[in-house]
Amino acid sequence: MRSKFAPDLTPISETDLIASQHDKRALRQLEALRSRANRAMSTPSVSIAPRPTDADNRSTTRPRTDSSRAASPTKNVRIKVDETYGRTALHNAVRKGDLSAVRTLLIEQPELLRYPDKRGNQPLHYAASASTPNGAKSVYVLLRAGAFANAVNDRKQTPLLVYAISTKDDDDLVPLLLLDHSANPRVRVNDKFLLPEYMASRQLYKIAAVLREFM
């Protein structure tokens, strides 16, 4: 039975994050965000107003992780998971970077979008990991389908934090995608650092600037 939930699954080309003509506007928006972040980095005294978030994204609750829960908007949907990690087919497709399978699963089984594994990781957590093939493209597809940018796993890690602690490159594309979908940049990494300060301490200044821009 198809869910009433209708994800937005705009196709993605191999060369651009966004393929269709009307979605090229999203690329221009990302470039505008990058320009704002660069200005913020070059102007230390800049004042940034708090970014509003919608009511849904103020919640950090996630579906229960026991076998009896249903994370889908559709009732009585049986979800097949592996016994070891509790991963769904969507988790595995994201891990492999199989964008075709990701899009197909989101159409046929939209209830998998926010379904957590045994450690509380939703598919977006997997996509946000810097080691995931086609990670940025998977992040984009999942967010467009309605993934929750502030979902937390059992370690209280959001997808933004997962990316931040896993990346070695100063690439701000995944943070921009998450932040533009109301991800919270005010994440505490440890007793010493919030996320922007942590990235700056690792000399990942472009990411640090983008995070500050959204605070």
CYANA upper distance limits for C-alpha pairs under 8 A (distance plus 0.5 A):
  2 ARG  CA    108 GLU  CA      7.41
  2 ARG  CA    109 GLN  CA      7.89
  3 SER  CA     73 PRO  CA      7.51
  3 SER  CA     74 THR  CA      6.01
  3 SER  CA    109 GLN  CA      8.16
  3 SER  CA    110 PRO  CA      7.29
  3 SER  CA    111 GLU  CA      7.94
  4 LYS  CA     73 PRO  CA      8.11
  4 LYS  CA     74 THR  CA      7.79
  5 PHE  CA     73 PRO  CA      7.42
  5 PHE  CA    110 PRO  CA      7.30
  6 ALA  CA    107 ILE  CA      8.20
  6 ALA  CA    110 PRO  CA      8.17
  6 ALA  CA    145 ALA  CA      8.27
  7 PRO  CA    106 LEU  CA      7.56
  7 PRO  CA    107 ILE  CA      7.55
  7 PRO  CA    110 PRO  CA      7.74
  7 PRO  CA    144 ARG  CA      7.57
  7 PRO  CA    145 ALA  CA      4.64
  7 PRO  CA    146 GLY  CA      6.98
  8 ASP  CA    144 ARG  CA      6.02
  8 ASP  CA    145 ALA  CA      5.32
  8 ASP  CA    146 GLY  CA      8.30
  9 LEU  CA    103 ARG  CA      7.04
  9 LEU  CA    107 ILE  CA      8.44
  9 LEU  CA    141 VAL  CA      6.92
  9 LEU  CA    144 ARG  CA      7.19
  9 LEU  CA    145 ALA  CA      6.70
 10 THR  CA     18 ILE  CA      8.22
 10 THR  CA     19 ALA  CA      8.23
 10 THR  CA     20 SER  CA      7.84
 10 THR  CA    141 VAL  CA      8.04
 11 PRO  CA     18 ILE  CA      7.75
 11 PRO  CA     19 ALA  CA      6.68
 11 PRO  CA     20 SER  CA      7.62
 12 ILE  CA     16 ASP  CA      7.50
 12 ILE  CA     17 LEU  CA      6.37
 12 ILE  CA     18 ILE  CA      5.64
 12 ILE  CA     19 ALA  CA      5.36
 12 ILE  CA     20 SER  CA      8.19
 12 ILE  CA    137 LYS  CA      8.05
 13 SER  CA     17 LEU  CA      7.03
 13 SER  CA     18 ILE  CA      6.99
 13 SER  CA     19 ALA  CA      5.42
 17 LEU  CA     27 LEU  CA      8.30
 17 LEU  CA    136 ALA  CA      8.43
 17 LEU  CA    137 LYS  CA      6.49
 17 LEU  CA    140 TYR  CA      8.30
 18 ILE  CA     23 ASP  CA      6.47
 18 ILE  CA     24 LYS  CA      6.60
 18 ILE  CA     26 ALA  CA      8.00
 18 ILE  CA     27 LEU  CA      7.62
 19 ALA  CA     23 ASP  CA      7.33
 19 ALA  CA     24 LYS  CA      7.54
 20 SER  CA     24 LYS  CA      7.14
 23 ASP  CA     27 LEU  CA      7.93
 24 LYS  CA     28 ARG  CA      7.13
 25 ARG  CA     29 GLN  CA      6.74
 26 ALA  CA     30 LEU  CA      6.76
 27 LEU  CA     31 GLU  CA      6.78
 28 ARG  CA     32 ALA  CA      6.68
 29 GLN  CA     33 LEU  CA      6.71
 30 LEU  CA     34 ARG  CA      6.70
 30 LEU  CA    176 LEU  CA      7.52
 30 LEU  CA    177 LEU  CA      8.35
 31 GLU  CA     35 SER  CA      6.73
 32 ALA  CA     36 ARG  CA      6.77
 33 LEU  CA     37 ALA  CA      6.66
 33 LEU  CA    176 LEU  CA      8.00
 34 ARG  CA     38 ASN  CA      6.65
 34 ARG  CA    210 VAL  CA      7.79
 35 SER  CA     39 ARG  CA      6.77
 36 ARG  CA     40 ALA  CA      6.69
 36 ARG  CA    213 GLU  CA      7.87
 37 ALA  CA     41 MET  CA      6.68
 37 ALA  CA    206 LYS  CA      8.32
 37 ALA  CA    209 ALA  CA      6.08
 37 ALA  CA    210 VAL  CA      5.50
 37 ALA  CA    212 ARG  CA      8.43
 37 ALA  CA    213 GLU  CA      6.20
 38 ASN  CA     42 SER  CA      6.77
 38 ASN  CA    206 LYS  CA      8.14
 38 ASN  CA    209 ALA  CA      7.52
 38 ASN  CA    210 VAL  CA      8.40
 39 ARG  CA     43 THR  CA      6.55
 40 ALA  CA     44 PRO  CA      7.06
 40 ALA  CA     46 VAL  CA      6.74
 40 ALA  CA    209 ALA  CA      7.11
 40 ALA  CA    212 ARG  CA      8.39
 40 ALA  CA    213 GLU  CA      7.04
 41 MET  CA    206 LYS  CA      8.42
 41 MET  CA    209 ALA  CA      5.89
 48 ILE  CA    213 GLU  CA      7.16
 48 ILE  CA    214 PHE  CA      8.18
 48 ILE  CA    215 MET  CA      7.47
 49 ALA  CA    215 MET  CA      7.91
 50 PRO  CA    214 PHE  CA      7.67
 50 PRO  CA    215 MET  CA      6.19
 51 ARG  CA    214 PHE  CA      6.63
 51 ARG  CA    215 MET  CA      7.06
 52 PRO  CA    182 SER  CA      8.40
 53 THR  CA     57 ASN  CA      6.83
 53 THR  CA     58 ARG  CA      7.31
 53 THR  CA    182 SER  CA      6.25
 54 ASP  CA     58 ARG  CA      7.21
 54 ASP  CA    182 SER  CA      8.31
 55 ALA  CA     59 SER  CA      7.83
 57 ASN  CA    148 PHE  CA      7.52
 57 ASN  CA    149 ALA  CA      7.98
 57 ASN  CA    150 ASN  CA      7.03
 57 ASN  CA    182 SER  CA      7.40
 57 ASN  CA    183 ALA  CA      8.41
 59 SER  CA    150 ASN  CA      8.39
 60 THR  CA    150 ASN  CA      6.65
 60 THR  CA    151 ALA  CA      6.20
 60 THR  CA    152 VAL  CA      6.92
 61 THR  CA    151 ALA  CA      7.54
 61 THR  CA    152 VAL  CA      7.95
 62 ARG  CA    114 ARG  CA      8.48
 62 ARG  CA    116 PRO  CA      8.38
 62 ARG  CA    151 ALA  CA      6.95
 62 ARG  CA    152 VAL  CA      7.57
 63 PRO  CA     69 ARG  CA      7.72
 63 PRO  CA     70 ALA  CA      7.94
 63 PRO  CA     71 ALA  CA      6.00
 63 PRO  CA    114 ARG  CA      8.30
 63 PRO  CA    115 TYR  CA      7.49
 63 PRO  CA    116 PRO  CA      7.58
 64 ARG  CA     69 ARG  CA      6.38
 64 ARG  CA     70 ALA  CA      8.49
 64 ARG  CA     71 ALA  CA      8.26
 65 THR  CA     69 ARG  CA      7.33
 65 THR  CA    116 PRO  CA      6.95
 65 THR  CA    117 ASP  CA      7.44
 65 THR  CA    118 LYS  CA      6.60
 65 THR  CA    119 ARG  CA      8.46
 65 THR  CA    120 GLY  CA      7.16
 66 ASP  CA    118 LYS  CA      8.42
 70 ALA  CA     75 LYS  CA      7.77
 70 ALA  CA     76 ASN  CA      7.85
 70 ALA  CA     77 VAL  CA      7.39
 70 ALA  CA     78 ARG  CA      8.33
 70 ALA  CA     79 ILE  CA      8.48
 71 ALA  CA    111 GLU  CA      6.84
 71 ALA  CA    112 LEU  CA      7.98
 71 ALA  CA    114 ARG  CA      7.04
 71 ALA  CA    115 TYR  CA      5.99
 72 SER  CA     77 VAL  CA      7.75
 72 SER  CA    110 PRO  CA      7.87
 72 SER  CA    111 GLU  CA      4.52
 72 SER  CA    112 LEU  CA      7.47
 72 SER  CA    114 ARG  CA      8.18
 72 SER  CA    115 TYR  CA      8.09
 73 PRO  CA    111 GLU  CA      7.13
 74 THR  CA    111 GLU  CA      7.67
 77 VAL  CA    111 GLU  CA      8.48
 79 ILE  CA     88 THR  CA      8.00
 79 ILE  CA    112 LEU  CA      8.26
 80 LYS  CA     88 THR  CA      6.74
 80 LYS  CA     89 ALA  CA      8.30
 81 VAL  CA     86 GLY  CA      5.51
 81 VAL  CA     87 ARG  CA      5.61
 81 VAL  CA     88 THR  CA      5.13
 81 VAL  CA     89 ALA  CA      7.82
 82 ASP  CA     86 GLY  CA      5.45
 82 ASP  CA     87 ARG  CA      6.00
 82 ASP  CA     88 THR  CA      7.26
 85 TYR  CA    117 ASP  CA      6.73
 85 TYR  CA    118 LYS  CA      6.05
 85 TYR  CA    119 ARG  CA      8.10
 86 GLY  CA    116 PRO  CA      8.31
 86 GLY  CA    117 ASP  CA      5.04
 86 GLY  CA    118 LYS  CA      5.51
 87 ARG  CA     91 HIS  CA      6.11
 87 ARG  CA     92 ASN  CA      7.31
 87 ARG  CA    116 PRO  CA      8.06
 87 ARG  CA    117 ASP  CA      5.49
 87 ARG  CA    118 LYS  CA      7.97
 88 THR  CA     92 ASN  CA      7.01
 88 THR  CA    112 LEU  CA      7.62
 88 THR  CA    115 TYR  CA      8.37
 88 THR  CA    117 ASP  CA      7.93
 89 ALA  CA     93 ALA  CA      6.60
 89 ALA  CA    105 LEU  CA      8.20
 90 LEU  CA     94 VAL  CA      6.61
 90 LEU  CA    101 ALA  CA      8.31
 90 LEU  CA    102 VAL  CA      6.59
 90 LEU  CA    105 LEU  CA      6.90
 90 LEU  CA    106 LEU  CA      8.33
 90 LEU  CA    112 LEU  CA      6.96
 90 LEU  CA    113 LEU  CA      8.00
 90 LEU  CA    123 PRO  CA      7.14
 91 HIS  CA     95 ARG  CA      6.70
 91 HIS  CA    122 GLN  CA      7.88
 91 HIS  CA    123 PRO  CA      5.47
 91 HIS  CA    126 TYR  CA      7.52
 92 ASN  CA     96 LYS  CA      6.76
 93 ALA  CA     97 GLY  CA      6.69
 93 ALA  CA     98 ASP  CA      5.74
 93 ALA  CA     99 LEU  CA      7.84
 93 ALA  CA    101 ALA  CA      6.52
 93 ALA  CA    102 VAL  CA      6.24
 94 VAL  CA     98 ASP  CA      6.68
 94 VAL  CA     99 LEU  CA      7.75
 94 VAL  CA    102 VAL  CA      6.92
 94 VAL  CA    123 PRO  CA      7.18
 94 VAL  CA    126 TYR  CA      7.11
 94 VAL  CA    127 ALA  CA      6.45
 94 VAL  CA    132 THR  CA      8.17
 94 VAL  CA    135 GLY  CA      8.29
 94 VAL  CA    138 SER  CA      7.11
 95 ARG  CA    126 TYR  CA      6.67
 95 ARG  CA    127 ALA  CA      7.37
 95 ARG  CA    132 THR  CA      6.38
 95 ARG  CA    133 PRO  CA      7.66
 96 LYS  CA    132 THR  CA      7.66
 96 LYS  CA    133 PRO  CA      6.87
 97 GLY  CA    132 THR  CA      7.09
 97 GLY  CA    133 PRO  CA      5.13
 97 GLY  CA    134 ASN  CA      5.55
 97 GLY  CA    135 GLY  CA      7.27
 97 GLY  CA    138 SER  CA      7.72
 98 ASP  CA    102 VAL  CA      6.75
 98 ASP  CA    134 ASN  CA      8.38
 99 LEU  CA    103 ARG  CA      6.67
 99 LEU  CA    134 ASN  CA      8.20
 99 LEU  CA    137 LYS  CA      8.27
 99 LEU  CA    138 SER  CA      7.12
100 SER  CA    104 THR  CA      6.72
101 ALA  CA    105 LEU  CA      6.49
102 VAL  CA    106 LEU  CA      6.71
102 VAL  CA    138 SER  CA      8.22
103 ARG  CA    107 ILE  CA      6.88
103 ARG  CA    141 VAL  CA      8.01
104 THR  CA    108 GLU  CA      6.64
105 LEU  CA    109 GLN  CA      5.75
105 LEU  CA    110 PRO  CA      7.38
105 LEU  CA    112 LEU  CA      8.34
106 LEU  CA    110 PRO  CA      5.05
106 LEU  CA    111 GLU  CA      8.34
106 LEU  CA    112 LEU  CA      7.64
106 LEU  CA    113 LEU  CA      7.25
106 LEU  CA    145 ALA  CA      8.04
111 GLU  CA    115 TYR  CA      7.52
113 LEU  CA    122 GLN  CA      7.93
113 LEU  CA    123 PRO  CA      7.16
113 LEU  CA    142 LEU  CA      7.76
113 LEU  CA    145 ALA  CA      8.28
113 LEU  CA    146 GLY  CA      8.13
113 LEU  CA    147 ALA  CA      6.74
114 ARG  CA    122 GLN  CA      6.04
114 ARG  CA    123 PRO  CA      7.38
114 ARG  CA    147 ALA  CA      6.73
114 ARG  CA    148 PHE  CA      7.79
115 TYR  CA    122 GLN  CA      6.09
115 TYR  CA    123 PRO  CA      7.87
116 PRO  CA    120 GLY  CA      5.22
116 PRO  CA    121 ASN  CA      5.43
116 PRO  CA    122 GLN  CA      4.86
116 PRO  CA    123 PRO  CA      7.86
116 PRO  CA    153 ASN  CA      8.41
117 ASP  CA    121 ASN  CA      5.84
117 ASP  CA    122 GLN  CA      7.01
119 ARG  CA    153 ASN  CA      6.82
119 ARG  CA    154 ASP  CA      6.00
120 GLY  CA    152 VAL  CA      7.64
120 GLY  CA    153 ASN  CA      4.61
120 GLY  CA    154 ASP  CA      5.61
121 ASN  CA    125 HIS  CA      6.13
121 ASN  CA    126 TYR  CA      7.66
121 ASN  CA    152 VAL  CA      7.88
121 ASN  CA    153 ASN  CA      5.48
121 ASN  CA    154 ASP  CA      8.04
122 GLN  CA    126 TYR  CA      7.54
122 GLN  CA    151 ALA  CA      8.03
122 GLN  CA    153 ASN  CA      8.01
123 PRO  CA    127 ALA  CA      6.81
123 PRO  CA    142 LEU  CA      8.41
124 LEU  CA    128 ALA  CA      6.54
124 LEU  CA    138 SER  CA      8.42
124 LEU  CA    139 VAL  CA      6.72
124 LEU  CA    142 LEU  CA      7.07
124 LEU  CA    143 LEU  CA      8.43
124 LEU  CA    147 ALA  CA      7.30
124 LEU  CA    148 PHE  CA      8.43
124 LEU  CA    149 ALA  CA      8.18
124 LEU  CA    159 PRO  CA      6.84
125 HIS  CA    129 SER  CA      7.11
125 HIS  CA    158 THR  CA      7.58
125 HIS  CA    159 PRO  CA      5.14
125 HIS  CA    162 VAL  CA      7.19
126 TYR  CA    132 THR  CA      7.52
126 TYR  CA    159 PRO  CA      8.43
127 ALA  CA    132 THR  CA      6.60
127 ALA  CA    134 ASN  CA      8.49
127 ALA  CA    135 GLY  CA      5.35
127 ALA  CA    136 ALA  CA      7.60
127 ALA  CA    138 SER  CA      6.18
127 ALA  CA    139 VAL  CA      5.93
128 ALA  CA    132 THR  CA      7.86
128 ALA  CA    135 GLY  CA      6.55
128 ALA  CA    136 ALA  CA      7.62
128 ALA  CA    139 VAL  CA      6.80
128 ALA  CA    159 PRO  CA      6.05
128 ALA  CA    160 LEU  CA      7.45
128 ALA  CA    162 VAL  CA      6.86
128 ALA  CA    163 TYR  CA      5.67
128 ALA  CA    174 VAL  CA      7.49
129 SER  CA    135 GLY  CA      7.50
129 SER  CA    159 PRO  CA      8.19
129 SER  CA    162 VAL  CA      6.29
129 SER  CA    163 TYR  CA      5.42
129 SER  CA    166 SER  CA      6.62
129 SER  CA    167 THR  CA      8.05
130 ALA  CA    135 GLY  CA      7.39
130 ALA  CA    163 TYR  CA      6.16
130 ALA  CA    166 SER  CA      5.99
130 ALA  CA    167 THR  CA      5.54
131 SER  CA    135 GLY  CA      8.14
131 SER  CA    166 SER  CA      7.91
131 SER  CA    167 THR  CA      8.22
134 ASN  CA    138 SER  CA      6.65
135 GLY  CA    139 VAL  CA      6.57
136 ALA  CA    140 TYR  CA      6.72
136 ALA  CA    173 LEU  CA      7.54
136 ALA  CA    174 VAL  CA      6.00
137 LYS  CA    141 VAL  CA      6.76
138 SER  CA    142 LEU  CA      6.56
139 VAL  CA    143 LEU  CA      6.55
139 VAL  CA    174 VAL  CA      7.68
139 VAL  CA    177 LEU  CA      7.99
139 VAL  CA    178 LEU  CA      8.39
140 TYR  CA    144 ARG  CA      6.60
140 TYR  CA    177 LEU  CA      7.22
141 VAL  CA    145 ALA  CA      6.71
142 LEU  CA    146 GLY  CA      6.91
142 LEU  CA    147 ALA  CA      5.88
143 LEU  CA    147 ALA  CA      5.21
143 LEU  CA    148 PHE  CA      7.64
143 LEU  CA    149 ALA  CA      7.80
143 LEU  CA    178 LEU  CA      8.33
143 LEU  CA    181 HIS  CA      7.83
149 ALA  CA    158 THR  CA      7.85
149 ALA  CA    159 PRO  CA      7.15
149 ALA  CA    160 LEU  CA      8.25
149 ALA  CA    178 LEU  CA      6.48
149 ALA  CA    179 LEU  CA      8.47
149 ALA  CA    181 HIS  CA      6.89
149 ALA  CA    182 SER  CA      7.18
149 ALA  CA    183 ALA  CA      5.58
150 ASN  CA    158 THR  CA      6.01
150 ASN  CA    159 PRO  CA      7.47
150 ASN  CA    160 LEU  CA      8.44
150 ASN  CA    182 SER  CA      8.23
150 ASN  CA    183 ALA  CA      5.91
150 ASN  CA    184 ASN  CA      7.13
151 ALA  CA    157 GLN  CA      8.40
151 ALA  CA    158 THR  CA      6.02
151 ALA  CA    159 PRO  CA      7.59
152 VAL  CA    156 LYS  CA      5.47
152 VAL  CA    157 GLN  CA      5.55
152 VAL  CA    158 THR  CA      5.19
152 VAL  CA    159 PRO  CA      8.05
153 ASN  CA    157 GLN  CA      5.94
153 ASN  CA    158 THR  CA      7.31
157 GLN  CA    161 LEU  CA      6.31
157 GLN  CA    162 VAL  CA      6.85
158 THR  CA    162 VAL  CA      6.75
159 PRO  CA    163 TYR  CA      6.76
159 PRO  CA    178 LEU  CA      8.42
160 LEU  CA    164 ALA  CA      6.70
160 LEU  CA    175 PRO  CA      6.80
160 LEU  CA    178 LEU  CA      7.17
160 LEU  CA    183 ALA  CA      7.53
160 LEU  CA    184 ASN  CA      8.49
160 LEU  CA    185 PRO  CA      8.23
161 LEU  CA    165 ILE  CA      6.65
161 LEU  CA    187 VAL  CA      7.80
161 LEU  CA    189 VAL  CA      8.22
161 LEU  CA    195 LEU  CA      8.02
162 VAL  CA    166 SER  CA      6.64
163 TYR  CA    167 THR  CA      6.40
163 TYR  CA    174 VAL  CA      8.13
163 TYR  CA    175 PRO  CA      8.18
164 ALA  CA    195 LEU  CA      8.31
164 ALA  CA    199 MET  CA      7.72
169 ASP  CA    204 LEU  CA      7.70
170 ASP  CA    204 LEU  CA      5.42
170 ASP  CA    205 TYR  CA      7.47
170 ASP  CA    206 LYS  CA      6.51
170 ASP  CA    207 ILE  CA      6.60
171 ASP  CA    206 LYS  CA      7.68
171 ASP  CA    207 ILE  CA      7.19
172 ASP  CA    176 LEU  CA      6.48
172 ASP  CA    206 LYS  CA      6.96
172 ASP  CA    207 ILE  CA      5.57
172 ASP  CA    210 VAL  CA      7.66
173 LEU  CA    177 LEU  CA      6.76
174 VAL  CA    178 LEU  CA      6.75
175 PRO  CA    179 LEU  CA      6.36
175 PRO  CA    207 ILE  CA      7.67
175 PRO  CA    210 VAL  CA      8.07
175 PRO  CA    211 LEU  CA      8.13
176 LEU  CA    180 ASP  CA      6.36
176 LEU  CA    210 VAL  CA      7.59
177 LEU  CA    181 HIS  CA      7.05
178 LEU  CA    182 SER  CA      7.19
178 LEU  CA    183 ALA  CA      5.82
179 LEU  CA    183 ALA  CA      5.01
179 LEU  CA    184 ASN  CA      7.42
179 LEU  CA    185 PRO  CA      7.82
179 LEU  CA    211 LEU  CA      8.32
179 LEU  CA    214 PHE  CA      7.49
185 PRO  CA    195 LEU  CA      7.13
185 PRO  CA    196 PRO  CA      7.91
185 PRO  CA    211 LEU  CA      6.08
185 PRO  CA    212 ARG  CA      8.00
185 PRO  CA    214 PHE  CA      7.24
185 PRO  CA    215 MET  CA      6.78
186 ARG  CA    194 LEU  CA      6.80
186 ARG  CA    195 LEU  CA      6.93
186 ARG  CA    196 PRO  CA      8.35
186 ARG  CA    215 MET  CA      7.39
187 VAL  CA    194 LEU  CA      6.12
187 VAL  CA    195 LEU  CA      5.89
188 ARG  CA    193 PHE  CA      6.63
188 ARG  CA    194 LEU  CA      4.73
188 ARG  CA    195 LEU  CA      6.33
189 VAL  CA    193 PHE  CA      6.26
189 VAL  CA    194 LEU  CA      6.09
189 VAL  CA    195 LEU  CA      6.30
189 VAL  CA    198 TYR  CA      7.62
190 ASN  CA    194 LEU  CA      7.72
193 PHE  CA    197 GLU  CA      6.06
193 PHE  CA    198 TYR  CA      5.81
194 LEU  CA    198 TYR  CA      6.60
195 LEU  CA    199 MET  CA      6.74
195 LEU  CA    208 ALA  CA      8.25
195 LEU  CA    211 LEU  CA      8.19
196 PRO  CA    200 ALA  CA      6.79
196 PRO  CA    207 ILE  CA      8.14
196 PRO  CA    208 ALA  CA      5.11
196 PRO  CA    209 ALA  CA      7.84
196 PRO  CA    211 LEU  CA      6.20
196 PRO  CA    212 ARG  CA      6.79
197 GLU  CA    201 SER  CA      6.61
197 GLU  CA    208 ALA  CA      7.42
198 TYR  CA    202 ARG  CA      7.05
198 TYR  CA    208 ALA  CA      8.47
199 MET  CA    203 GLN  CA      6.93
199 MET  CA    204 LEU  CA      5.76
199 MET  CA    205 TYR  CA      7.25
199 MET  CA    207 ILE  CA      7.25
199 MET  CA    208 ALA  CA      5.83
200 ALA  CA    204 LEU  CA      5.91
200 ALA  CA    205 TYR  CA      5.78
200 ALA  CA    208 ALA  CA      6.08
204 LEU  CA    208 ALA  CA      6.84
205 TYR  CA    209 ALA  CA      6.52
206 LYS  CA    210 VAL  CA      6.86
207 ILE  CA    211 LEU  CA      6.74
208 ALA  CA    212 ARG  CA      6.79
209 ALA  CA    213 GLU  CA      6.67
210 VAL  CA    214 PHE  CA      7.22
211 LEU  CA    215 MET  CA      7.15
